[in-house]
Amino acid sequence: MNKEKLNKRIIEGNLLSPLPVILVGANVHNKPNYLVIGYSCPFDFGKYIFFSLSKTRYTTIGIHENMTFSANIPSEDLVDKTNLCGSKSGRDIDKSTLFDNFYGELKTAPMIRECPVNIECEVHEILDYERNEGIIGRVVKSYVNHQYTLEKEGSFNLDWRKIHPIIWVTGGDFNFYKLGERL
């Protein structure tokens, strides 16, 4: 391949972004804990969620203990607490007091009431990637605050413009951003 004709730059890493930040919740020793995940992936038409996690993370203890977790989508007004969850370990600070926690059907996947979207999952499979694990969770129930929905023909849909999710961007400055306008 002739690089002169390509007229593109090579950037290292995965450029499949932006993606919404999720706060993964798990009970660790019977106490809610949350960590930030920038890369998550729904698949099988949203029936499953996948993310990768270092085996050394405190939250992995709770995921293995209960085989459940939650995926909470924070809005822009939660950026400071989200940043704290991404920069401090649950080994060092008690994250259970940062949010108003609630539980759904599974009873062991803590969710954050302040987050517009909450998804409770049971672990379907854990893949071993040397230092990391790939966590595949089956979606059990999804919850959304009513003010973030649009009614259309008797059913409700998410309105992402109302949610104002925190977006994670890679291939640049690896920082948080906000969602733009609808096209």
N, C-alpha and C positions, 0 to 999 in steps of 0.2 A: 504494500500500500504506500502510495506516495503522499507523505505528510504535507508537502507543499500544496497539493491539490485539495487536501482534506479541509483546510482552513478552519480547523477546530482546535481547541486546547484540550489537553488531557488533564482531568481532575481526578484525584484518587478518591476511592470510596463510593458508597452507594448514593446516588443522586435521586432516588425515588422519594422526594419530599416536595412540598411540606406535608407534614402529618400532624394531626391533633395530639397534643401531649395527653397522656393518661397517668393518673395516680392509681397504681396497683395497690389494692388493700388486701391484707391478710392478717388473721389473728396469729400473733406470735406469743406463745405462752399465755393464751387467753386474753391478749390485749391487742387492740387494733394498731396496725402499723401501715404506713404508706410510703411508697417510693415512686419516683418519676421514671416513666418509660417514654422515650421519644420515638421509638420504632415499634409500632404494633401493626398487625395485619388481620383484618377480618377475612374469612374465607368460607366457602360453601354457602354463599348468599347470606352471610352474617350469622350462621349457626355456630361458628367457632371463631376464636381469637387466638392469634399467635404472637408471642414476643420472646425475646432472648434476654437472659438475666445471668449475671455473674453468680457462680456458685457461692461466692463469699458474701453476698448481700444478705443482710439480716432478714429480709422478707422471705427469702427462700426457705427459711426454717418453718415459717407459718404455712407456706404453700405445701410443703411436704407433710407437716403435722396434720392438716385438715383436708388436703386435696381439694381446696376451694380458694377462690380469690375474687376480687372485684376489679372492674375497670371503671374508673370515675373520670369524666371529662370536665376539667375545671374551666371556668370562664376567666376572662382577663382580670377581673377584680380579685382573683385568687393567686395572682402571679407571685406575690411575696411568699405566701405559704407554700406554693408549689416549688419555688426555688429552695426554700428551706428543706422540704422533703427530698429534694434532689441533691442537696449538698451536705446533709447531716444524716448519720446512721441512726436507726432505731436503737442501736446498742448504746448510743451516747445521749439521745434525748427521747422523751416520751411524746411520740407523735399522736397518741390517742386523744390528747387534750387540744390539739390544733383545730379540730373540726367537731361538728355535731354528727356523731356516728349513728347509723341505723343498720338493721339487718333485714334481709328478705327471707325468702323461702328456705335457703340453705342454712341459715342460722350461724354460719361460721365465716362468712365473707363480709367483712365490714365495709359499709359504703358511706359516702360523705354527702350529707343532706345539702350542703351549700353548692355542690356540683350540679349543674343542670341535667347531666346524663349519668346514670349509674347502670352498670351491667354486672350481674352476678353470674359467676361461672364455676363449674366443677372441672377439675383437672381431667382431661381426657388422655393425655400422654405427656411424658417428659422426655425430651431428647437430650442425649449427652454430647456436648461439643467441647470436650477437654475442660477448659476453664469456665465455660458457660453452659447453660441449659436452655433448651428451647421449650417453652411452656405452651401447650395447646389446651385451651379451655373450651368446654362446650357451654354455650350461652344458655342459662336456665331462665332468667328473666331480665328484662330491660325496663328501666324506670326513667321518666323524664318529667320535669316540672311542667305543669299545664301551660304556663305562660310562654313556653318555648315551642309550642306546637301550632300547626295550622290545620284547620279542619277542611277536608276536601271530600265531598260526596259521602259524608257519613263516617269517614275514617280520619285518623290524625297522623300527621307527618311532622318530622322535625323541621324547624326553621333555623338553620345554622347561623343566619344573620342575627337572630335574636340571642343565640347562645354566646356569641363572642368567644369561641374557644381559643386557647393558647396554642399557637402553631410552632412546631419545632422544625428548624431548617438545617439541613446538612449541606456540605459542598460549598459552604461559604464561611460565615463566622460562627456557626454552631450556636445559635441564639434563639430566643423566643420572639415570635412575631404575632400579629393579629390577622384575622381573615379579611380579605379584600371584598370588593363589590361583586354582586352577582352579574354575570354576563348574559 
